[in-house]
Amino acid sequence: MNENIFDKLDFGPFRPLLDNDDITDISYDNGGQIWVCSLTQGAIRVEVEGATPDFVEKLAFQCSNVMGTTFNIVPALANMLLG
């Protein structure tokens, strides 16, 4: 059985980006902006319907759980509250 630890995660609205071989990186900032690094277009901002802050937080916790690490939301909340 050749199973990746991330196979059971629900990447939801990010799935098309993950399946795109032209995209090498996906970044999400505290302001809700999503940026991708594309082999052919460089760094570009994209809109991903359904990638709400709640969904991204849930996904971050899922990723940290399967990796056996912790996810600290305090710095992210501090940035949102303090600007």
MDTraj code that builds the backbone (N, CA, C; nanometers):
import mdtraj as md
import numpy as np

residues = "MET ASN GLU ASN ILE PHE ASP LYS LEU ASP PHE GLY PRO PHE ARG PRO LEU LEU ASP ASN ASP ASP ILE THR ASP ILE SER TYR ASP ASN GLY GLY GLN ILE TRP VAL CYS SER LEU THR GLN GLY ALA ILE ARG VAL GLU VAL GLU GLY ALA THR PRO ASP PHE VAL GLU LYS LEU ALA PHE GLN CYS SER ASN VAL MET GLY THR THR PHE ASN ILE VAL PRO ALA LEU ALA ASN MET LEU LEU GLY".split()
xyz = np.array([
    [0.0838, -0.1180, 0.0000],
    [0.0000, 0.0000, 0.0000],
    [0.0881, 0.1241, 0.0000],
    [0.0764, 0.2068, -0.1005],
    [0.1579, 0.3256, -0.1154],
    [0.0716, 0.4484, -0.0909],
    [0.0464, 0.4779, 0.0358],
    [-0.0448, 0.5859, 0.0711],
    [0.0333, 0.7029, 0.1301],
    [0.0043, 0.8218, 0.0829],
    [0.0627, 0.9441, 0.1329],
    [-0.0145, 0.9866, 0.2569],
    [0.0531, 1.0481, 0.3554],
    [-0.0177, 1.0890, 0.4770],
    [-0.1250, 1.1945, 0.4496],
    [-0.1147, 1.2641, 0.3381],
    [-0.2120, 1.3677, 0.3052],
    [-0.3281, 1.3168, 0.2207],
    [-0.3272, 1.1889, 0.1830],
    [-0.4322, 1.1344, 0.0965],
    [-0.5718, 1.1441, 0.1575],
    [-0.5806, 1.1427, 0.2888],
    [-0.7113, 1.1423, 0.3533],
    [-0.7623, 1.2816, 0.3890],
    [-0.6846, 1.3848, 0.3567],
    [-0.7268, 1.5213, 0.3872],
    [-0.8225, 1.5736, 0.2816],
    [-0.9108, 1.6609, 0.3248],
    [-1.0048, 1.7253, 0.2339],
    [-0.9480, 1.8609, 0.1936],
    [-0.8857, 1.8665, 0.0775],
    [-0.8289, 1.9918, 0.0295],
    [-0.9336, 2.0795, -0.0382],
    [-1.0541, 2.0273, -0.0533],
    [-1.1679, 2.1039, -0.1022],
    [-1.1358, 2.1941, -0.2196],
    [-1.1563, 2.3249, -0.2015],
    [-1.1392, 2.4175, -0.3135],
    [-0.9948, 2.4315, -0.3622],
    [-0.8980, 2.3809, -0.2844],
    [-0.7584, 2.3865, -0.3274],
    [-0.7202, 2.2697, -0.4186],
    [-0.8049, 2.1683, -0.4297],
    [-0.7734, 2.0491, -0.5091],
    [-0.7321, 2.0818, -0.6528],
    [-0.8060, 2.1705, -0.7256],
    [-0.7629, 2.1998, -0.8631],
    [-0.6220, 2.2602, -0.8695],
    [-0.5860, 2.3400, -0.7709],
    [-0.4505, 2.3969, -0.7687],
    [-0.3472, 2.2885, -0.7435],
    [-0.3775, 2.1975, -0.6529],
    [-0.2844, 2.0889, -0.6210],
    [-0.2671, 1.9921, -0.7379],
    [-0.3707, 1.9759, -0.8166],
    [-0.3656, 1.8844, -0.9310],
    [-0.3018, 1.9468, -1.0547],
    [-0.2764, 2.0767, -1.0505],
    [-0.2190, 2.1483, -1.1639],
    [-0.0667, 2.1368, -1.1582],
    [-0.0068, 2.0657, -1.2522],
    [0.1385, 2.0442, -1.2540],
    [0.2178, 2.1729, -1.2769],
    [0.1521, 2.2793, -1.3235],
    [0.2192, 2.4067, -1.3475],
    [0.2386, 2.4848, -1.2170],
    [0.1639, 2.4509, -1.1131],
    [0.1707, 2.5225, -0.9860],
    [0.2656, 2.4495, -0.8901],
    [0.3608, 2.5260, -0.8379],
    [0.4604, 2.4670, -0.7478],
    [0.4376, 2.5034, -0.6014],
    [0.3741, 2.6170, -0.5743],
    [0.3519, 2.6629, -0.4375],
    [0.2169, 2.7322, -0.4271],
    [0.1555, 2.7198, -0.3096],
    [0.0298, 2.7888, -0.2800],
    [0.0488, 2.8594, -0.1464],
    [0.0188, 2.9886, -0.1431],
    [0.0320, 3.0667, -0.0204],
    [-0.1008, 3.1335, 0.0125],
    [-0.1311, 3.1370, 0.1409],
    [-0.2528, 3.2020, 0.1910],
    [-0.2108, 3.2983, 0.2998],
    [-0.2456, 3.4271, 0.2849],
    [-0.2067, 3.5208, 0.3894],
    [-0.3246, 3.5520, 0.4807],
    [-0.2955, 3.6184, 0.5906],
    [-0.3982, 3.6470, 0.6902],
    [-0.5105, 3.7346, 0.6376],
    [-0.4870, 3.8045, 0.5299],
    [-0.5915, 3.8869, 0.4693],
    [-0.6821, 3.8071, 0.3769],
    [-0.6552, 3.6785, 0.3638],
    [-0.7383, 3.5936, 0.2801],
    [-0.6948, 3.5871, 0.1347],
    [-0.5824, 3.6492, 0.1018],
    [-0.5342, 3.6435, -0.0358],
    [-0.4638, 3.5110, -0.0604],
    [-0.4848, 3.4576, -0.1796],
    [-0.4203, 3.3320, -0.2195],
    [-0.3277, 3.3622, -0.3368],
    [-0.2039, 3.3207, -0.3224],
    [-0.1021, 3.3377, -0.4250],
    [-0.0491, 3.2020, -0.4645],
    [-0.0211, 3.1848, -0.5918],
    [0.0416, 3.0621, -0.6391],
    [0.1676, 3.0973, -0.7159],
    [0.2627, 3.0058, -0.7142],
    [0.3813, 3.0170, -0.7995],
    [0.3606, 2.9200, -0.9144],
    [0.3599, 2.9750, -1.0326],
    [0.3371, 2.8976, -1.1541],
    [0.4672, 2.8899, -1.2331],
    [0.4951, 2.7739, -1.2892],
    [0.6159, 2.7584, -1.3701],
    [0.6135, 2.8484, -1.4932],
    [0.4950, 2.8749, -1.5463],
    [0.4846, 2.9539, -1.6682],
    [0.4459, 3.0994, -1.6453],
    [0.3828, 3.1303, -1.5297],
    [0.3356, 3.2668, -1.5064],
    [0.4008, 3.3366, -1.3877],
    [0.4859, 3.2667, -1.3155],
    [0.5470, 3.3266, -1.1969],
    [0.4471, 3.3325, -1.0817],
    [0.4667, 3.4293, -0.9929],
    [0.3775, 3.4446, -0.8775],
    [0.2542, 3.5243, -0.9185],
    [0.1380, 3.4652, -0.8967],
    [0.0137, 3.5335, -0.9310],
    [-0.0887, 3.5150, -0.8189],
    [-0.1727, 3.6177, -0.8021],
    [-0.2808, 3.6089, -0.7047],
    [-0.3998, 3.5425, -0.7739],
    [-0.4653, 3.4504, -0.7029],
    [-0.5802, 3.3806, -0.7602],
    [-0.6982, 3.3891, -0.6637],
    [-0.8156, 3.3788, -0.7184],
    [-0.9378, 3.3707, -0.6393],
    [-0.9802, 3.2245, -0.6363],
    [-1.0076, 3.1735, -0.5178],
    [-1.0496, 3.0347, -0.5028],
    [-1.1816, 3.0351, -0.4259],
    [-1.2893, 3.0113, -0.4973],
    [-1.4211, 3.0096, -0.4345],
    [-1.4275, 2.8980, -0.3300],
    [-1.4713, 2.9337, -0.2122],
    [-1.4838, 2.8354, -0.1057],
    [-1.3651, 2.8291, -0.0114],
    [-1.2580, 2.9000, -0.0440],
    [-1.1392, 2.9011, 0.0426],
    [-1.1563, 3.0105, 0.1479],
    [-1.2505, 2.9881, 0.2373],
    [-1.2797, 3.0838, 0.3427],
    [-1.1752, 3.0725, 0.4532],
    [-1.1616, 3.1756, 0.5365],
    [-1.0686, 3.1644, 0.6499],
    [-1.0995, 3.0436, 0.7385],
    [-1.2264, 3.0127, 0.7592],
    [-1.2624, 2.8959, 0.8402],
    [-1.2141, 2.7662, 0.7757],
    [-1.2311, 2.7542, 0.6432],
    [-1.1863, 2.6340, 0.5740],
    [-1.0344, 2.6206, 0.5827],
    [-0.9628, 2.7314, 0.5603],
    [-0.8168, 2.7272, 0.5620],
    [-0.7662, 2.6909, 0.7015],
    [-0.8306, 2.7437, 0.8064],
    [-0.7908, 2.7085, 0.9426],
    [-0.8136, 2.5597, 0.9679],
    [-0.9282, 2.5080, 0.9251],
    [-0.9577, 2.3652, 0.9416],
    [-0.8534, 2.2799, 0.8693],
    [-0.8187, 2.3188, 0.7470],
    [-0.7190, 2.2454, 0.6695],
    [-0.5821, 2.2504, 0.7375],
    [-0.5448, 2.3655, 0.7906],
    [-0.4165, 2.3774, 0.8598],
    [-0.4111, 2.2838, 0.9804],
    [-0.5205, 2.2766, 1.0554],
    [-0.5244, 2.1859, 1.1701],
    [-0.5177, 2.0398, 1.1247],
    [-0.5859, 2.0060, 1.0146],
    [-0.5801, 1.8690, 0.9626],
    [-0.4373, 1.8335, 0.9232],
    [-0.3699, 1.9239, 0.8539],
    [-0.2314, 1.8988, 0.8110],
    [-0.1406, 1.8803, 0.9317],
    [-0.1544, 1.9668, 1.0312],
    [-0.0678, 1.9544, 1.1491],
    [-0.0954, 1.8246, 1.2234],
    [-0.2209, 1.7822, 1.2271],
    [-0.2539, 1.6567, 1.2950],
    [-0.1904, 1.5361, 1.2275],
    [-0.1955, 1.5288, 1.0945],
    [-0.1381, 1.4126, 1.0270],
    [0.0144, 1.4139, 1.0316],
    [0.0725, 1.5329, 1.0504],
    [0.2181, 1.5423, 1.0602],
    [0.2664, 1.5283, 1.2044],
    [0.1715, 1.5236, 1.2994],
    [0.2090, 1.5091, 1.4393],
    [0.2705, 1.6342, 1.4987],
    [0.2328, 1.7506, 1.4465],
    [0.2828, 1.8774, 1.4978],
    [0.1652, 1.9617, 1.5462],
    [0.1961, 2.0769, 1.6012],
    [0.0897, 2.1664, 1.6456],
    [0.0778, 2.2836, 1.5503],
    [-0.0414, 2.3396, 1.5453],
    [-0.0683, 2.4586, 1.4654],
    [-0.1043, 2.5685, 1.5625],
    [-0.0279, 2.6759, 1.5604],
    [-0.0495, 2.7856, 1.6527],
    [-0.1193, 2.8990, 1.5802],
    [-0.2448, 2.9217, 1.6123],
    [-0.3214, 3.0256, 1.5460],
    [-0.2995, 3.1622, 1.6098],
    [-0.2359, 3.1688, 1.7256],
    [-0.2198, 3.2954, 1.7962],
    [-0.1489, 3.4009, 1.7119],
    [-0.0340, 3.3725, 1.6455],
    [0.0269, 3.4752, 1.5620],
    [-0.0651, 3.5235, 1.4503],
    [-0.1411, 3.4333, 1.3912],
    [-0.2339, 3.4727, 1.2846],
    [-0.3425, 3.5631, 1.3404],
    [-0.3962, 3.5307, 1.4559],
    [-0.4992, 3.6146, 1.5177],
    [-0.4408, 3.7491, 1.5574],
    [-0.3190, 3.7517, 1.6073],
    [-0.2562, 3.8772, 1.6457],
    [-0.2393, 3.9680, 1.5245],
    [-0.1982, 3.9109, 1.4118],
    [-0.1850, 3.9915, 1.2890],
    [-0.3179, 4.0485, 1.2455],
    [-0.4252, 3.9688, 1.2560],
    [-0.5565, 4.0168, 1.2140],
    [-0.6052, 4.1280, 1.3084],
    [-0.5811, 4.1122, 1.4387],
    [-0.6316, 4.2084, 1.5361],
    [-0.5474, 4.3347, 1.5431],
    [-0.4165, 4.3199, 1.5291],
    [-0.3260, 4.4346, 1.5431],
    [-0.2887, 4.4992, 1.4106],
    [-0.3187, 4.4283, 1.3029],
    [-0.2893, 4.4832, 1.1708],
    [-0.1509, 4.4679, 1.1363],
])
top = md.Topology()
chain = top.add_chain()
for i, resn in enumerate(residues, 1):
    res = top.add_residue(resn, chain, resSeq=i)
    for name in ("N", "CA", "C"):
        top.add_atom(name, md.element.get_by_symbol(name[0]), res)
traj = md.Trajectory(xyz[None], top)
